[in-house]
Structure formats: C-alpha cells, structure tokens
Amino acid sequence: MNKPIKHGYWGSTVDYRDMLKKIEEIGPILEANADADEKNRELTPESFEALKPLRMSHVLATEGLGGAQLPPTQVLELLSAITWWSGSAGWVSMVHACIGAMSAAFLPDSAVERLFGPGTDNRFSGQGAPLGMLKKVEGGYRLTGKWSYGSGFSHATYSHSAAFVDDGNGKPAKDEKGNVIVMCAHAPIPEHKQLGNWDVLGLGGTGSIDYSAEDVFIPDDLVFPILTAPPMRLKELFSLGVVGLAAIGHTGWALGTGRRMLDEIAKFARSKSGRAGLIGESEKFWYDYGRAEARYRAARAFVFEVWSDIEATVEAGNPVSTQQISLVHLAKSEIHEVGVEVCNFAYRAGGGASLRAGVIQRTFREMMVAANHFTIAPSIVTSAGRDLGGLWSDRVWQFYDLIEKK
C-alpha cells in the first residue's frame, strides 16, 4: 500500500489509513455495544477497550510527545469513521482527541514531559467553561469548583477544567487590561468527585457527567490561560486555539452521524417488506433522499475545503487567520444543520420503524443533542458572518467571541 504524501509538517510514524482499517475491525463491537453503552450511561468496558489502542488523545500531539501529529483532515476522517459505528464512542473519541491536543499544545515543557512522556498513556476530559476558582499558593494553585458535561470523564486520566483565578478576596482576578484571568487546570481524575447526573435524550453512552474539585492542588505548570494561550509547539497549527481544535472534533462527529443516517435509511428503503417496501417504490422518497445526499455532500466538501486550506497555510509556516477561523465555525455549523435535516428526513420517512430501538432512532436522538451544543450557537455563526461580510474585519477570535483588537 502506498504511503500518503508527507509535507514535512506532519508526522511520519502513523499512517491514518492503518487506523481506519483498525476502526473497521472494531466497528462491529462498538455498534453491538451502543445500546448497552446508553444503558450504562458511559462506554462499557468492552467499548472502551476496543477504542483504547487507537490512542485518539494523541492523534494531534507532536511525534516528539509520542503523538501521531496527523493533519486535521485525517483526524476528521478518523472521527467520522468511529462515529459511523457508534455516536457515543465517536463523541468520547473526539473529546479525548481535542482536549489531548490542547494539553499538548499549550502546557509548558515540564508538564508535557510528565503527561506525554515515555510509558504514559494519558487521556484528557473536562469542561472549558470557567465554573471553578483557582487560589494561588506556593508552587501552584488550589482548585475548587463544579463542572458539567465532562464527556468521557471516567475513561480519562487527567481533567481539563477552566477556572477563574482568585484575586485574594474570592473574586476573579483581572490582568493589566482589565480582563478576567481564566486558566485551564489539569489534575488526576481520582482527585475529583464524579457526580453523575447524565440522564439525557441522546448520547447517553458518553458519560458526560457533572464533576467537582474541592481544594485540589494544581502545580504551576499544569495550567494555561485558556482564552489567550500561546502555542508552545506546532505553533502554526495550534494558533487555532482551544476553540479551533475543538471544532475538529465536533465537525468530525457530525460528518459520521449524517453519513450513518443516510446509509441507514437507504438500507431500510431497499428492503421489500412493510413500510420499507412502500418507500422503496416511492418517487418522492428517492427524490428527497437524493436531495439529502446532495446537501450532506456539499456540506462535507465545504468542511474539507476549509480544513485543507488551513493545512496549506500551516505547511507554509503561517498562523491560521481570523477569516479561516470564521470559516471553520461556518463549516462546523453547516455540517450540523445538514445533519439535522438528514435525520429529520430519515426519521419521518422511516415511520413507525423509526420509533423503535435501533440505529435510526438512536442516531436521530444523538443528532438532536449535538445540535444543541454551544459550539454551534447562532451567535457564533452571526459573528462569523459579520467577519466574512466585512463588517467586523478588524476583529479577532477569542474563545467563541469575535472581539476588537487590543
């Protein structure tokens, strides 16, 4: 098998096509366990053990840290492939991949040597909203807080939790420009209390629980400023920031979900009994299916156009531009919106069969949950539109806000 062309910027030790082959091998296991994962409210041991050899938390980390250093388009394909078999397995994989990339990108050398050094196999999970407080002490901080939506938390080894820095009076400290200081803190998972609270419409197998920390010590080198962190390595790619890296995960997940629903409703229509036989002979069904295929493929092409352009930019030694980040947000939103359309079409076309436990019902529920995620909020798309339309062309992205340059 021919190896993919390398551009020098990306890793050379891992061929993502070998990983795709491995996903095909474990896919039936993930699919067979999807219902049990939901009932378990987190991935079952069998599902997690099947995923573990992929080391998804290392796919974007540099080879120097034991990572694969893959380009984003290949990571999108990997996440899409996992998600096709199981939405919950895909979601946990994308969280571990993206937060692993953030830790590998923004933590100082002393920290990454411990977290990514030889003999380690860490996975990272947590919440990027500042729902805790860091109190400065000798050698580090004391972290206290409570967070929600810790996807894959029980399968991780280290947390990733955003928190304000205490000004000494119990209030958020501010920098010299008057901005609040928000840090991302890392701590071993056992030092947290896992609070559960994951009884949801879809993605039940992701274990996206509430969790808390009570006066947990965080060394100085296990924090980074989540809003303004400068990349410490692979500086061109990681100029995407935490939000740009998160976008890879959410986009890859939506790619896999939309594709699976289209494949599933087409398979259903090809059967010859009951309602399936009726829609299989329906001109209207196949017209609607053709339109859904076209919209999905158009959104997918947009995604890969945006990310291929980013790869070319970083390969040339340049950081990612504000406009490219805006396009990342639009592509991420569009693949989700199309996914909602596809799932609505398939759910309605399936009739009573869609109501019953199975791939169509589960995929529909999962897409509806993902569509409510903050990362595709209308305000983000609005800001991206203002940037691309020239109204806010003098602004820059900071987290999920397009702010005036300072």
C-alpha positions as CSV (number, residue, x, y, z in Angstrom):
1,M,0.0,0.0,0.0
2,N,1.3,3.4,-1.0
3,K,2.0,5.7,2.0
4,P,0.4,9.2,1.9
5,I,2.5,12.1,0.6
6,K,4.1,13.9,3.6
7,H,4.7,17.6,3.6
8,G,7.3,17.7,6.4
9,Y,5.0,19.4,8.8
10,W,3.1,16.3,9.7
11,G,4.1,13.1,11.5
12,S,5.6,10.1,9.6
13,T,5.2,7.3,12.1
14,V,1.5,6.7,11.9
15,D,-0.5,6.1,8.7
16,Y,-4.1,7.1,9.3
17,R,-5.3,4.5,6.8
18,D,-4.0,1.8,9.1
19,M,-6.1,3.5,11.8
20,L,-9.1,3.5,9.5
21,K,-8.6,-0.2,8.9
22,K,-8.5,-0.8,12.7
23,I,-11.7,1.2,13.1
24,E,-13.4,-1.1,10.5
25,E,-12.2,-4.1,12.6
26,I,-13.6,-2.8,16.0
27,G,-16.6,-1.1,14.5
28,P,-19.0,-4.1,14.9
29,I,-18.0,-4.3,18.6
30,L,-18.8,-0.6,19.0
31,E,-22.1,-1.0,17.2
32,A,-23.1,-4.1,19.1
33,N,-22.5,-2.3,22.4
34,A,-24.2,1.0,21.5
35,D,-27.4,0.2,23.4
36,A,-25.5,-1.2,26.4
37,D,-23.4,2.0,26.4
38,E,-26.5,4.1,26.7
39,K,-28.0,2.0,29.5
40,N,-24.6,2.1,31.3
41,R,-24.6,5.9,30.9
42,E,-20.9,5.7,29.8
43,L,-19.0,3.4,27.4
44,T,-19.0,-0.2,28.6
45,P,-15.6,-1.7,29.3
46,E,-15.7,-3.6,26.1
47,S,-16.3,-0.5,24.0
48,F,-13.6,1.4,25.8
49,E,-11.0,-1.4,25.4
50,A,-11.8,-1.6,21.7
51,L,-11.1,2.2,21.3
52,K,-8.1,2.4,23.6
53,P,-5.4,1.1,21.1
54,L,-6.3,4.0,18.7
55,R,-4.8,6.4,21.3
56,M,-7.1,9.2,20.0
57,S,-5.9,11.6,22.7
58,H,-2.6,11.6,20.8
59,V,-3.6,12.0,17.2
60,L,-2.9,15.7,17.0
61,A,0.0,15.8,19.5
62,T,3.5,16.1,18.1
63,E,5.6,13.0,17.4
64,G,8.1,14.3,19.9
65,L,5.4,13.7,22.6
66,G,4.6,10.3,21.3
67,G,1.7,11.6,19.2
68,A,0.7,10.9,15.6
69,Q,0.9,14.6,14.5
70,L,-1.8,14.0,11.9
71,P,-3.3,16.8,9.8
72,P,-6.8,17.8,10.7
73,T,-8.4,16.4,7.5
74,Q,-7.2,12.9,8.5
75,V,-8.4,13.4,12.1
76,L,-11.8,14.4,10.7
77,E,-11.9,11.1,8.7
78,L,-11.0,9.0,11.8
79,L,-13.6,10.7,14.0
80,S,-16.2,10.3,11.3
81,A,-15.4,6.6,10.9
82,I,-15.7,5.9,14.6
83,T,-18.9,7.9,14.9
84,W,-20.5,6.0,12.0
85,W,-20.4,2.8,14.1
86,S,-21.4,4.5,17.4
87,G,-22.2,8.1,18.2
88,S,-21.2,7.8,21.9
89,A,-17.9,6.1,21.0
90,G,-17.3,8.9,18.4
91,W,-18.1,11.6,20.9
92,V,-15.7,10.3,23.6
93,S,-13.0,9.8,21.0
94,M,-13.4,13.4,19.7
95,V,-13.3,14.8,23.3
96,H,-10.1,12.9,24.1
97,A,-8.6,13.9,20.8
98,C,-9.3,17.6,21.1
99,I,-8.5,18.1,24.7
100,G,-5.4,15.9,24.3
101,A,-4.3,18.3,21.5
102,M,-5.0,21.3,23.7
103,S,-2.9,19.9,26.6
104,A,-0.1,19.0,24.1
105,A,-0.3,22.5,22.5
106,F,-0.4,24.9,25.4
107,L,1.1,23.4,28.5
108,P,4.8,24.1,29.2
109,D,7.6,21.6,28.5
110,S,7.9,20.4,32.1
111,A,4.2,19.4,32.1
112,V,4.1,17.7,28.8
113,E,7.2,15.7,29.6
114,R,5.2,14.2,32.6
115,L,1.9,13.8,30.8
116,F,3.1,12.6,27.4
117,G,6.5,11.1,28.2
118,P,7.6,7.5,27.5
119,G,5.5,5.0,29.3
120,T,2.5,7.3,29.7
121,D,-0.9,6.9,28.0
122,N,-3.0,9.7,29.4
123,R,-6.4,10.8,28.2
124,F,-8.0,14.2,29.0
125,S,-11.6,15.2,29.7
126,G,-13.4,18.1,31.2
127,Q,-15.1,21.4,30.8
128,G,-13.8,24.6,29.2
129,A,-16.4,27.0,30.9
130,P,-14.9,28.7,34.0
131,L,-17.0,27.2,36.7
132,G,-14.3,27.0,39.4
133,M,-11.8,29.1,41.2
134,L,-8.0,28.8,41.5
135,K,-6.4,30.2,44.6
136,K,-2.7,30.9,44.4
137,V,-0.5,29.0,46.8
138,E,3.2,28.2,47.0
139,G,4.2,26.1,43.9
140,G,0.8,26.3,42.3
141,Y,-2.9,26.7,43.0
142,R,-5.8,25.2,44.9
143,L,-8.8,24.4,42.7
144,T,-12.4,24.3,43.8
145,G,-15.5,24.1,41.6
146,K,-18.2,22.1,40.0
147,W,-18.5,21.5,36.2
148,S,-21.0,19.7,33.9
149,Y,-20.7,17.8,30.7
150,G,-17.4,16.0,31.4
151,S,-17.7,13.7,28.4
152,G,-15.5,10.6,28.7
153,F,-14.5,11.7,32.2
154,S,-14.4,8.2,33.8
155,H,-12.3,7.0,30.9
156,A,-9.8,9.8,31.2
157,T,-6.7,10.0,33.4
158,Y,-6.5,13.8,33.7
159,S,-9.1,16.5,34.0
160,H,-9.1,19.8,32.0
161,S,-11.2,22.4,33.8
162,A,-11.5,26.1,33.3
163,A,-11.5,28.3,36.4
164,F,-11.1,32.0,37.4
165,V,-8.0,33.0,39.3
166,D,-8.9,34.2,42.8
167,D,-7.8,37.9,43.4
168,G,-7.3,37.1,47.1
169,N,-10.8,38.3,48.0
170,G,-12.8,35.5,46.5
171,K,-13.4,37.4,43.2
172,P,-12.0,36.8,39.7
173,A,-8.6,38.5,39.3
174,K,-8.0,40.7,36.3
175,D,-5.0,41.4,34.1
176,E,-3.5,44.8,33.4
177,K,-6.1,45.4,30.6
178,G,-9.0,44.8,33.0
179,N,-9.8,41.3,31.6
180,V,-10.6,38.5,33.9
181,I,-8.0,35.8,34.1
182,V,-9.2,32.3,33.2
183,M,-6.9,29.3,33.4
184,C,-7.3,25.7,32.4
185,A,-6.2,23.4,35.2
186,H,-5.2,19.7,34.9
187,A,-5.4,17.2,37.8
188,P,-5.6,13.4,38.0
189,I,-9.1,12.1,37.6
190,P,-9.2,10.4,41.0
191,E,-8.7,13.7,42.8
192,H,-12.2,14.8,41.6
193,K,-15.7,13.7,42.8
194,Q,-17.8,12.2,40.0
195,L,-21.4,13.4,40.5
196,G,-23.3,11.6,37.8
197,N,-26.3,13.5,36.5
198,W,-26.3,12.1,33.0
199,D,-29.9,11.1,32.1
200,V,-30.4,12.6,28.7
201,L,-32.2,12.3,25.3
202,G,-29.2,11.1,23.4
203,L,-25.5,10.4,23.6
204,G,-26.2,8.6,26.9
205,G,-23.2,6.5,26.5
206,T,-20.7,9.4,26.6
207,G,-20.7,9.6,30.4
208,S,-20.9,13.4,30.2
209,I,-21.3,13.7,33.9
210,D,-21.1,16.5,36.5
211,Y,-17.8,16.5,38.5
212,S,-16.3,18.6,41.2
213,A,-13.0,19.5,42.8
214,E,-12.5,20.6,46.4
215,D,-9.2,22.3,47.3
216,V,-7.2,20.2,44.8
217,F,-3.6,21.2,44.4
218,I,-2.6,22.1,40.8
219,P,1.2,22.6,40.1
220,D,2.1,25.9,38.4
221,D,3.0,24.1,35.2
222,L,-0.4,22.3,34.9
223,V,-2.3,25.4,34.0
224,F,-2.5,27.6,30.9
225,P,-4.6,30.7,30.1
226,I,-7.4,29.2,28.1
227,L,-8.5,32.5,26.4
228,T,-5.1,33.7,25.3
229,A,-2.8,30.7,25.5
230,P,0.2,31.0,23.0
231,P,1.0,27.6,21.4
232,M,4.2,26.1,22.8
233,R,4.8,23.7,19.9
234,L,3.4,23.2,16.3
235,K,2.8,26.9,16.6
236,E,1.2,27.4,13.2
237,L,-1.4,24.7,13.6
238,F,-2.1,25.3,17.3
239,S,-2.7,29.0,16.5
240,L,-6.2,27.6,16.0
241,G,-6.5,28.0,19.8
242,V,-8.7,25.7,22.0
243,V,-11.9,26.6,20.1
244,G,-10.4,25.8,16.7
245,L,-9.1,22.5,18.0
246,A,-12.5,21.7,19.5
247,A,-14.0,22.4,16.1
248,I,-12.1,19.5,14.6
249,G,-13.9,17.1,17.0
250,H,-17.4,18.4,16.7
251,T,-17.1,18.6,12.9
252,G,-15.8,15.1,12.6
253,W,-18.6,13.7,14.8
254,A,-21.3,15.4,12.7
255,L,-19.7,14.0,9.5
256,G,-20.1,10.5,10.8
257,T,-23.6,10.9,12.1
258,G,-25.0,12.4,8.9
259,R,-23.4,9.7,6.8
260,R,-24.7,6.9,9.0
261,M,-28.3,8.1,8.9
262,L,-28.2,8.4,5.1
263,D,-26.8,4.9,4.8
264,E,-29.3,3.5,7.3
265,I,-32.5,5.0,5.7
266,A,-31.3,3.8,2.2
267,K,-30.7,0.3,3.6
268,F,-34.2,0.4,5.1
269,A,-35.8,1.5,1.9
270,R,-34.1,-1.2,-0.1
271,S,-35.8,-3.9,1.9
272,K,-39.0,-5.2,0.5
273,S,-41.4,-5.7,3.4
274,G,-43.9,-3.4,5.1
275,R,-43.3,0.3,5.0
276,A,-39.8,-0.1,3.7
277,G,-41.2,-1.7,0.6
278,L,-43.6,1.2,0.1
279,I,-41.0,3.9,0.4
280,G,-38.6,1.9,-1.7
281,E,-41.0,2.2,-4.6
282,S,-41.7,5.9,-3.9
283,E,-40.6,8.5,-6.3
284,K,-41.0,11.1,-3.6
285,F,-38.7,9.2,-1.2
286,W,-35.9,8.8,-3.6
287,Y,-36.2,12.5,-4.7
288,D,-35.9,13.6,-1.0
289,Y,-33.1,11.1,-0.5
290,G,-31.2,12.5,-3.4
291,R,-31.6,16.0,-2.1
292,A,-30.4,14.9,1.3
293,E,-27.3,13.2,-0.2
294,A,-26.5,16.4,-2.2
295,R,-26.8,18.6,0.9
296,Y,-24.7,16.4,3.0
297,R,-22.0,16.0,0.4
298,A,-22.0,19.8,-0.2
299,A,-21.5,20.4,3.5
300,R,-18.8,17.8,3.7
301,A,-17.0,19.3,0.7
302,F,-17.1,22.7,2.5
303,V,-15.6,21.2,5.6
304,F,-12.7,19.7,3.7
305,E,-12.1,22.8,1.6
306,V,-11.8,24.9,4.8
307,W,-9.5,22.4,6.6
308,S,-7.4,21.7,3.5
309,D,-6.8,25.5,3.2
310,I,-5.7,25.6,6.9
311,E,-3.3,22.7,6.3
312,A,-1.7,24.5,3.3
313,T,-1.4,27.7,5.4
314,V,0.4,26.0,8.3
315,E,2.6,23.9,6.0
316,A,3.8,27.3,4.5
317,G,4.8,28.4,8.0
318,N,1.9,30.8,8.6
319,P,-0.6,31.0,11.5
320,V,-4.3,30.5,10.9
321,S,-6.1,33.7,10.1
322,T,-9.2,35.2,11.7
323,Q,-11.1,34.6,8.5
324,Q,-10.1,31.0,8.4
325,I,-11.4,30.6,11.9
326,S,-14.7,32.1,10.8
327,L,-14.9,29.6,8.0
328,V,-14.2,26.8,10.5
329,H,-17.2,27.9,12.5
330,L,-19.4,28.1,9.4
331,A,-18.4,24.7,8.2
332,K,-18.9,23.2,11.6
333,S,-22.4,24.8,11.9
334,E,-23.4,23.7,8.3
335,I,-22.5,20.1,8.8
336,H,-24.6,20.0,11.9
337,E,-27.5,21.8,10.3
338,V,-27.5,19.5,7.4
339,G,-27.2,16.6,9.8
340,V,-30.4,17.7,11.5
341,E,-32.1,17.9,8.1
342,V,-30.9,14.5,7.2
343,C,-32.1,13.0,10.5
344,N,-35.5,14.6,10.3
345,F,-36.0,13.3,6.8
346,A,-34.9,9.8,7.7
347,Y,-36.9,9.7,10.9
348,R,-40.1,10.8,9.1
349,A,-39.5,8.5,6.2
350,G,-39.0,5.5,8.5
351,G,-42.4,5.9,10.0
352,G,-43.2,3.5,12.9
353,A,-39.8,1.8,12.4
354,S,-38.1,5.0,13.5
355,L,-39.9,4.9,16.8
356,R,-38.4,1.6,17.9
357,A,-35.0,0.9,19.4
358,G,-32.4,0.8,16.7
359,V,-29.9,2.8,14.6
360,I,-32.4,5.3,13.1
361,Q,-33.9,6.2,16.5
362,R,-30.6,6.4,18.3
363,T,-28.9,8.4,15.6
364,F,-31.8,10.8,15.4
365,R,-31.7,11.4,19.2
366,E,-27.9,11.9,19.1
367,M,-28.0,14.4,16.3
368,M,-30.7,16.5,18.2
369,V,-28.5,16.5,21.3
370,A,-25.4,17.6,19.3
371,A,-27.3,20.3,17.6
372,N,-27.9,22.0,20.9
373,H,-24.2,22.1,21.8
374,F,-22.9,25.6,22.4
375,T,-20.1,25.3,19.9
376,I,-22.7,25.8,17.1
377,A,-24.7,28.5,18.8
378,P,-26.3,31.0,16.4
379,S,-24.3,33.9,17.9
380,I,-21.0,32.2,16.7
381,V,-22.4,31.9,13.1
382,T,-23.6,35.6,13.3
383,S,-20.1,36.8,14.3
384,A,-18.5,34.7,11.5
385,G,-21.0,36.2,9.0
386,R,-20.1,39.7,10.1
387,D,-16.4,39.0,9.7
388,L,-16.7,37.4,6.2
389,G,-19.2,40.2,5.2
390,G,-16.6,42.8,6.1
391,L,-18.4,44.4,9.0
392,W,-16.1,43.1,11.6
393,S,-13.0,42.5,9.6
394,D,-10.8,44.3,12.1
395,R,-11.6,41.9,14.9
396,V,-10.0,38.6,16.2
397,W,-11.4,35.5,17.7
398,Q,-11.0,34.9,21.4
399,F,-12.6,31.7,22.5
400,Y,-16.2,31.9,21.0
401,D,-16.2,35.7,20.7
402,L,-15.1,37.9,17.8
403,I,-13.5,40.8,19.8
404,E,-11.9,44.1,18.9
405,K,-8.1,44.0,18.6
406,K,-6.3,45.4,21.7
